[in-house]
């Protein structure tokens, strides 16, 4: 009996650690997915750097209560699998949302995004955001635009000054 209790306490401790270190945690209902579909989903999530686990709701409720995220308990009903991402906020939402489009049996219940509990509609909004790399490339192009435009103006002025000199030399 004490061995079982120790194992449950260990699982609660692991879930607490994951909740504390994750920037994004998405709760899903995987009921109705075949083994092959779940395997494919796990593969896609793993490639995105996301950990996906099937966990007991009661143990997750204990962990959320201990880390102060009890609002998440509303999503912990029925078969539950949770995606944890330590690096990218958008990755789990994007992968799960795209997978749910193709496989209607996957249901996104809700999420914790940077410490805030959000519903499935907000997860869909987050999934539509570009990835971190995409946002960084957009920022870089915005920062480069003034320098690039300045370089074009300087080149145009230099070309204009060369044309009258070339015409007078002939």
C-alpha positions in Angstrom: 0.0 0.0 0.0 2.8 2.5 0.9 4.5 1.6 -2.4 1.5 2.7 -4.4 1.2 5.9 -2.3 4.9 6.7 -3.0 4.4 6.2 -6.7 1.4 8.5 -6.7 3.3 11.2 -4.8 6.2 10.9 -7.2 3.8 11.4 -10.2 2.3 14.4 -8.5 5.8 15.8 -7.9 6.7 15.3 -11.5 3.5 17.0 -12.8 4.2 19.9 -10.4 7.7 20.3 -11.8 6.4 20.2 -15.4 3.7 22.7 -14.6 6.2 25.0 -13.0 8.8 24.7 -15.8 6.4 24.7 -18.8 5.6 27.9 -20.7 2.7 26.2 -22.3 0.6 23.2 -21.2 -2.4 22.0 -23.3 -5.0 19.5 -22.0 -6.7 17.2 -24.5 -9.2 14.5 -24.7 -7.8 11.7 -26.9 -10.9 9.4 -26.8 -11.6 7.8 -30.1 -8.1 8.1 -31.6 -6.5 4.9 -32.8 -3.1 3.7 -31.6 -1.6 4.7 -34.9 -3.1 8.2 -34.7 -1.8 8.7 -31.1 1.6 7.5 -32.2 1.6 10.0 -35.1 0.5 12.8 -32.8 3.2 11.9 -30.3 5.8 12.0 -33.1 4.7 15.4 -34.3 4.7 16.8 -30.7 8.2 15.3 -30.0 9.5 16.9 -33.2 8.2 20.2 -31.9 9.9 19.7 -28.5 6.7 19.0 -26.7 6.2 16.2 -24.1 2.8 14.4 -24.3 1.5 12.3 -21.4 -1.7 10.5 -20.4 -2.2 11.3 -16.7 -4.7 10.5 -14.0 -7.0 13.4 -13.4 -6.9 13.1 -9.6 -3.1 13.2 -9.6 -3.1 16.2 -11.9 -5.7 18.0 -9.7 -3.4 17.5 -6.7 -0.5 19.0 -8.6 -2.5 22.0 -9.9 -3.8 22.6 -6.4 -0.2 22.6 -5.0 1.1 25.1 -7.7 -2.0 27.4 -7.5 -3.6 26.5 -10.8 -6.8 25.0 -9.6 -8.8 26.8 -12.4 -7.4 24.1 -14.6 -9.4 21.4 -12.8 -12.4 22.2 -15.0 -10.6 20.6 -17.9 -9.7 17.5 -16.0 -12.6 15.2 -16.8 -12.7 12.1 -18.9 -9.6 10.6 -20.6 -7.0 13.3 -20.4 -3.6 13.7 -22.0 -1.4 16.7 -21.4 1.2 18.4 -23.7 4.0 20.2 -21.9 6.3 22.6 -23.7 9.3 24.2 -21.9 10.5 26.4 -24.7 7.8 27.4 -27.3 4.5 28.8 -26.2 2.9 28.3 -29.6 4.2 24.8 -30.5 1.8 22.5 -28.6 -1.2 24.5 -29.5 -0.3 24.6 -33.1 0.5 20.9 -33.4 -2.6 19.8 -31.5 -4.9 22.3 -33.3 -3.6 21.1 -36.8 -3.9 17.5 -35.7 -7.5 18.1 -34.4 -8.5 19.6 -37.8 -7.7 16.3 -39.5 -8.8 14.0 -36.6 -12.1 15.1 -35.2 -11.8 12.7 -32.2 -9.0 14.9 -30.6 -10.5 17.6 -28.5 -8.6 20.4 -27.0 -10.0 21.1 -23.6 -7.9 24.1 -22.4 -4.4 25.2 -21.6 -2.1 27.0 -19.3 -0.1 29.6 -21.2 2.6 31.4 -19.3 0.7 30.9 -16.0 -2.8 31.9 -17.2 -5.5 29.3 -17.6 -7.3 29.6 -21.0 -10.1 27.8 -22.8 -10.1 26.0 -26.1 -11.0 29.1 -28.1 -7.9 30.9 -26.8 -5.8 27.9 -27.7 -7.1 28.1 -31.3 -6.0 31.8 -31.4 -2.6 30.9 -30.0 -2.3 28.2 -32.7 -2.8 30.7 -35.4 0.2 32.8 -34.2 3.5 32.3 -36.0 6.2 30.3 -34.2 8.9 31.9 -32.2 11.3 31.7 -35.1 8.7 33.2 -37.4 8.1 36.1 -35.1 11.8 36.7 -34.8 12.3 36.7 -38.5 9.4 39.2 -38.8 11.0 41.4 -36.2 14.3 41.2 -38.0 12.8 42.2 -41.3 11.1 45.2 -39.7 14.4 46.2 -38.1 16.3 45.8 -41.4 13.8 47.8 -43.5 15.0 51.3 -42.5 18.6 50.4 -43.1 17.8 48.7 -46.5 15.7 51.8 -47.6 18.5 54.1 -46.6 21.0 52.0 -48.6 18.7 52.2 -51.7 18.4 56.0 -51.4 22.2 56.4 -51.1 22.7 54.2 -54.1 20.1 56.1 -56.1 21.8 59.4 -55.2 25.2 58.0 -56.2 23.8 56.7 -59.5 22.2 60.1 -60.3 25.5 61.9 -59.6 27.4 59.4 -61.9 25.0 60.0 -64.8 25.7 63.7 -65.3 29.4 63.1 -65.0 29.2 60.3 -67.6 27.1 62.6 -69.9 29.6 65.5 -69.6 32.6 63.2 -70.2 31.2 62.2 -73.7 
